[in-house]
């Protein structure tokens, strides 16, 4: 299978509606990615291409947020012959506002990432909430994040965050994506019921 946006969409269950994302933004498109890694051979061309893109950064570890990012990192680590690690989401009680999710690196990984160049990865990045949280967490433990990678980057919100911090962004495919602040959301203005997909 040729790694294209169309072939990636065929591997996911996309839904249209009105969605509140983990970042706090609203969107009209949501991808159910739970089954994406159920048959690893189906996504192998995407994983292989991302591995080739990441190889030139000479990282010592690849880290992904649970769930999808961690599964991806676990597939990439042996291909790159580097260490694997993951972060876990911790949502605050108050989820209002943007980028409220934190991501925590388990204690067993903390010493091994200190002073090491690390790649952070996720299956899909739109606003980049999970990767932003992973980036912040790894920095607190002394890691140097040199590249953020994804099988698909939707829009430019997440990529712009990393570009401002001089962290390279690698994607197998990129696609345009509508993402709104709650105050600017046309679906809210129309009274369309919203589904919170961050929970």
C-alpha positions in Angstrom: 0.0 0.0 0.0 1.3 3.4 -1.0 1.5 5.7 2.1 -1.0 8.5 1.1 -3.6 10.5 2.9 -6.3 8.5 1.1 -4.8 5.1 2.1 -4.4 6.3 5.7 -8.0 7.4 5.8 -9.0 3.9 4.7 -7.3 2.5 7.8 -9.2 4.7 10.1 -12.9 5.3 11.0 -13.4 9.0 10.3 -16.6 10.6 11.6 -18.1 14.0 10.8 -19.9 16.0 13.4 -19.0 18.5 16.1 -16.2 17.4 18.4 -14.3 18.8 21.4 -10.7 17.6 21.1 -8.2 17.0 24.0 -6.6 20.3 23.2 -9.9 22.1 23.9 -10.3 23.1 20.2 -13.4 22.2 18.2 -13.5 20.4 14.9 -15.9 18.8 12.4 -13.8 15.7 11.8 -12.7 13.0 14.2 -10.6 9.9 13.5 -11.3 6.7 15.6 -7.8 5.3 15.8 -8.3 2.6 18.3 -8.0 -0.2 15.7 -5.2 1.4 13.7 -2.5 -0.8 15.2 -4.6 -4.0 15.4 -3.0 -5.3 12.2 0.6 -3.9 12.1 1.2 -5.1 8.6 -1.4 -2.7 7.3 0.4 0.3 8.6 3.9 -1.1 8.0 4.5 1.2 4.9 3.7 4.3 7.0 5.8 3.1 9.9 8.7 2.3 7.6 8.6 5.7 5.9 8.5 7.5 9.2 11.4 5.5 10.5 13.5 6.5 7.5 12.6 10.1 8.1 13.6 9.9 11.7 16.8 8.0 11.2 18.9 11.1 10.3 18.3 12.7 13.6 20.4 10.1 15.5 18.1 9.9 18.5 18.8 7.7 21.5 15.1 7.0 22.2 11.6 7.3 20.7 8.7 8.3 23.0 5.0 8.3 22.4 1.9 9.2 24.4 -0.4 6.4 25.3 -2.2 5.0 23.4 -1.5 5.4 19.7 1.8 7.3 20.1 3.1 4.6 22.4 2.2 1.8 20.0 3.9 3.7 17.2 7.0 4.4 19.3 7.1 0.7 20.1 7.2 -0.2 16.4 9.7 2.5 15.5 12.2 1.8 18.3 13.5 -1.5 16.9 13.6 -0.1 13.4 15.8 2.7 14.6 17.7 0.5 17.1 17.0 2.8 20.0 15.2 2.8 23.3 11.4 2.9 23.6 9.4 4.8 26.2 6.0 6.3 26.7 4.0 8.9 28.6 0.6 8.6 30.2 -2.2 11.2 30.1 -3.3 12.9 33.4 -6.3 15.1 32.9 -7.1 17.7 35.6 -10.6 18.0 37.0 -11.1 21.3 35.3 -10.8 20.6 31.6 -11.9 24.1 30.4 -9.4 26.1 28.4 -6.8 24.9 26.0 -4.0 22.3 26.4 -5.0 21.2 29.9 -3.9 17.6 29.6 -0.5 16.6 31.2 1.5 13.6 30.2 3.7 11.8 32.7 6.8 9.8 32.0 6.9 6.6 34.2 9.6 6.7 36.8 11.5 3.7 35.2 12.2 5.7 32.1 13.4 9.0 33.7 17.1 8.3 34.2 17.5 6.8 30.8 16.3 9.9 28.8 18.3 12.4 30.8 20.8 14.3 28.5 19.7 12.2 25.5 18.3 13.2 22.1 14.7 12.0 21.8 12.1 11.7 19.1 8.5 12.1 20.1 5.8 10.5 18.0 2.1 10.1 17.7 -0.2 8.4 15.2 -1.9 11.7 14.2 -1.1 15.3 15.2 -3.6 18.1 14.8 -3.3 20.6 17.6 -0.6 18.4 19.1 -2.0 18.3 22.7 -0.5 14.8 23.5 2.9 15.6 21.8 3.1 19.0 23.5 2.4 17.3 26.9 5.1 14.7 26.1 7.5 17.4 25.0 7.1 19.3 28.3 7.4 16.2 30.4 10.5 15.0 28.8 12.1 18.4 29.1 11.6 18.3 32.9 13.6 15.1 33.0 16.5 16.5 31.0 15.8 15.1 27.6 16.5 17.0 24.4 13.6 16.7 22.0 15.0 17.0 18.4 12.1 15.9 16.3 8.3 15.3 16.5 6.9 12.7 14.1 3.5 11.5 13.1 2.0 9.2 10.5 -0.4 12.1 9.6 -0.2 15.8 10.4 -3.6 17.5 10.2 -3.5 21.3 9.7 -0.6 23.4 11.0 -1.5 24.2 14.7 0.7 21.5 16.2 3.4 21.7 13.6 3.7 25.5 14.2 4.1 24.9 18.0 7.2 22.8 17.4 8.6 25.0 14.6 8.6 27.9 17.0 10.8 25.8 19.4 13.1 24.7 16.6 11.9 21.1 16.8 11.7 19.4 13.4 8.4 17.9 12.4 8.3 14.8 10.2 5.1 13.4 8.8 4.3 10.6 6.3 1.3 12.5 5.0 -0.1 15.9 5.7 -3.7 17.1 5.2 -5.6 20.3 5.7 -7.9 20.4 8.8 -10.5 22.7 10.3 -9.7 23.5 13.9 -11.5 26.3 15.9 -11.2 28.0 19.3 -14.5 27.4 21.1 -15.3 31.1 20.9 -14.9 31.0 17.1 -16.6 27.6 16.3 -19.2 27.9 13.6 -20.8 24.7 14.8 -21.3 26.1 18.2 -22.9 29.2 16.6 -25.3 26.9 14.7 -26.3 25.1 17.9 -24.9 21.7 16.7 -24.6 19.3 19.6 -21.0 18.6 20.6 -19.3 15.4 21.5 -16.2 15.5 23.8 -13.8 12.9 22.4 -11.1 13.7 24.9 -12.6 11.7 27.7 
